[in-house]
Every structure is written in C-alpha cells, then in structure tokens.
C-alpha cells in the first residue's frame, strides 16, 4: 500500500509540475482580471500540496497489509489481452468496417477471457456482430463504418 | 402556482405513447443493469446517453431516469436472492435480505423491498415536486460568487463522503477539475492543453470518460480475479408480505423514505449513504437489535426505501440549482446540455413541460417497476446465470459502439480506454472515480464563476465572505474540511465505511 502511494505521489507531482510549466505558456492575467492560465495554475498548486500531504501520510502510516486483492498472472493476462483487443478494434474499425471488426473483437474476447470451443466462439461472434449491426446501424440509424465489406 | 395544472401538464407529456414506451424501456434496462453484475447504473446511463441524442429532450431524460431507479430496484433482487449486490446502494440489503431468502422467505423480502421502494419512490417524487420549484426561484438571485461557493461545497462534500482516504478523494477532485480545463477557455475561448488535437479541442467528452472510469474499469476489475458463479437455488413462493411483515415494516419504510429523501438532496452518493444510515437507524430503534443480520424484515424495508427516495431527492440540486451532486447526476446534466438545455434556476420556468413531464414519468416509472419486478423475478434470476465469458465481451462491445456512435470518432474510443486503464490502477491504489467525474463536469462552472466573481470584486476574495449565502456555504465547506482533522484524533485508524465484501460475506 505504502509503495503504491509513493509511486502515485511521484506521478502526481510530475503531473503538477508539467501543468505549471505548460500553463506558463498561457496568459495568467491578474487577480483583478484572471485569464486562461489562472484556474489551471491554482489547481496544479493544490495538486502539489495535496500530493505532499499524501506522501506524508503514506510515510507516517504503518504498512497495514490490507492492500487490494492480489492479481495472479492469468488475471494480468486476461486484462492485457482484453485491452489489446479493444485497442486493436479502435485501430481497424474504420479500415475493416463495423461488421468485420466486431466479429474479430468478439472472437478474440471470447478466447481471451476464458478460451471457449471454436465452434461456439464463431457462432456467438457471428450472431453478435449481425445483431449489433441490425440494432445500431439499422434500427437506431447510427452511421457505422462500412470498410472492406462495403456494407 | 397551481400544482394540479402542472401535474396535469406533466402527465400529458409523460403519457404520450413515445414517452411511455421509453419510460418502460428505461425501467427494464435499468432493472437489467441492476441485476447483472459488471455494469453499474453510471456506466449504463453513460452508455445509453449516446442513444438519446436524436430523441426529444423529455423522452431522453425520462428514459435515463427510468434506468437510474430501475437499477435501484434490480440491485436489491440480486442482493436478496444470491447475496450479490447489483450495485452499491443494495449492499446493505444483503445483510438481512439474503438471510431471509435462506430461511425460505425470499418472497416476503422481495415483496417488501419492491413495495417499500415504490412507497419511498413516490414520496421522493412528491418531495421533488414541491421543493424544487421554490428552490429554483430562490436561486435566481444567485450570482457568480454563490455559484462558486455552491460548486466548492458540493465537491468538498462529495470528497468527504467518498469512502477511503479524504486526501485521495480530494486529489481525484482536483484531477477532475484539471480534466475539465482541457479544451477551450469558457470565457475567452482560447485553446488550452489540447496540443492541436481536434478531439481534445472541445475538452474530454463526458461519455467516454464516464464509460472508461465506470464501465471499462469495472470489467477490468472483474477480469482480474474471476470467481466461480454460484446461484443459490431457491423456490420463491408468496411474493406478498403477510400482515405481520407489514406491521414490522411500516415504520422503517416511512422513516427510510424521509431520511433517504433528505440525504439524497445533499451532495454525495445519496442512495448508498442513506441505505447504510437507514440500516443503522433501524437497528438502533429496534427492540431486538441483536437479531439484525439474521433475516429481519426491517433490515430490508428501511434501506430499500431509503435508497429509492434518495434517488428522487438527488434530482433537486440538479434541476433547481444546476449543480449535480453525484456522478450519475453529472451525466443527467450532460444529457440535458447535449440538447442545449441548461439545468438551473430557470429550468423549471423555462421548460415546464420538461420538468413536470419528468416528474409524472417518475410516478409512472415507479408503478411500472412494481408491476414489472414482482412477476418477472424468475426471469431476472435466470439472467443472472448468463456466463461472464459471454456477458463481459458483450458489455465491452456496447461500450465501444456507444462511444464511437457519439461523433463517429475513434479518438473517443482511445480516450475511453485510457480512462478505463487509469481508473483501474487508481482504484487499486485507493482512488475512486466518482469525485473525478463530478469535478470534471463542474470544472467549467467553477472556473467561470470564480473568474467572474474576481472581476466583479476587482480581485478581492472578500466577495466570498461578504455575501450572506456565500459566506454560509463557505463556512460550511471549511467546517467539513477541518472536521476530519479534529475527528481523526479521536478515532485514529478506523475505517469510515465498510466495503461491499466485508458486508456481504457475513
């Protein structure tokens, strides 16, 4: 818990400094006429102060050992594979089109979370992409990318 | 003002076939979301927000409200039957509700929670109807300093009420405000922190951020540690509570309704807090407090009523002051603003058909849920058995489509995934998403009112203490900020609110 807090504090301090530097490029104005950088500078300063308070609290408190549940290797794999699949979806969506991308997304997710038998995977993925296409593209009229299939 | 003609106007709006249909759809979807673990009401509203763009504003808000209180109903069903709270407001219901189910009294527990919710929900709506208009009129005299003080008080209170460390909640608030800064300066229109990105020029979108923090994060957490699904097989018979049940529950329902309503008005996760407070209160008032936790009906009736009237109460600050007090209210504000409607003091007088139509639809929604929930409980239980291997990919797909459909912009998917990952790691480090999303929505209001106040006062902060309402709010905020420091000395090391796991595993 303690180490996690210290890591977070370091990132937060970095963020606050970055914002202060970036805000320095914008016009601050004055108390009488506050301008664009006024609010972000106040916030970044508060963030800095709060991070230091958190740091002090983290260093002072005894390790409680009541951290979050431990994630096993399989858990990290599921998370990683799921995220990678979704990023992939974002990349190919406008190139391959909605139907094909959704089909691939479902196939990969169904294999990533807990590998299912291939016939089941194909059936569910096919059904989902067709139903989703019907509901979103056809019934709700959301413009979905056509891609290589041309529909 | 004639309440009757207003209510009549409201029903004329709510009873149009379209609105009736979407009220129904909202209630069903809400119940579904409440029943299924993995997607909370915030995620569901965020997702469906994108589908409401093409609707009439009244239809949109009616459906979204249906989802919100539908989820409150649905969450209690799973608490009672399988000891899994569908969402946080029903955590307490597990304590006695599940015990009742184990004793073969699932029907009575489900029945009393549905009736209690109905009674309390109706009470909450009546309260909303009478309290929101005068509050809105009073707020007409508010200037920038009052708005600044209001947003400050709201954000502080939410941070204070968030479970876990106050410092961490405050940090999340600041981060949310900073996220709200990205994009155009609300006063001068200058571009800030956008780095030439077209997606960022209008700032972070509420929907991608909310769906990332509440939808994706939730799924990632569920993926991290997969627990085998087990459903306790139980026969549900006799959904109607008997005479004795009613006698035992009458006062808890009444107290829960009033308590929940007022806690709902205050900033913070009203439904969650009110259910905890109601449970504690019933236990204290009971002649047999030692029996709580073994399956007493009061422990179900009170909290279930409280969380439903809190749901209605939490609309008051949003509709009359334009200040959302929880993550879900922030989304409602977003839903209205997408249609060009600014919630606030002028809202009720400017859009009476919207306000009263919304009120009327809440009455109807409560009736629908009562009718819908009791006979369909078997169906909900069967849905619970949907294997997560199918469920999670479906939810993720919905999130992806929902965000993409906003502006046909892949950049927003990236933002959603980014906030999902961020939310996952932050939550593991003890940082909650609710203060963040609320601060992000309130950020522009806060910045504008602060800068305008300083322009009026010529740079003097005295303006925030020289005006009575403003000074009172500021004093209140200060008190809340200092309170934990005084308090901590007395109860060092004590956890402020129990977590879901600890409660439901009893």
Interface residues (C-beta under 8 A of the other chain):
Chain A: X1 X4 X5 X7 X8 X12 X19 X22 X26 X30 X31 X32 X33 X34 X35 X36 X37 X38 X39 X40 X43 X44 X46 X47 X50 X51 X53 X54 X57 X68 X69 X71 X72 X75 X76 X78 X79 X82 X83 X86 X87 X89 X90 X91 X93 X94 X102 X105 X106 X109 X110 X113 X114 X116 X124 X128 X132 X136 X140 X141 X142 X143 X144 X145
Chain B: X51 X54 X165 X167 X168 X170 X171 X174 X175 X177 X178 X181 X185 X188 X190 X192 X193 X219 X220 X223 X224 X225 X226 X388 X389 X390 X392 X393 X394 X396 X397 X400 X401 X404 X405 X408 X410 X413 X414 X417 X420 X421 X424 X426 X427 X428 X429 X430 X431 X446 X447 X450 X451 X454 X455 X458 X459 X460
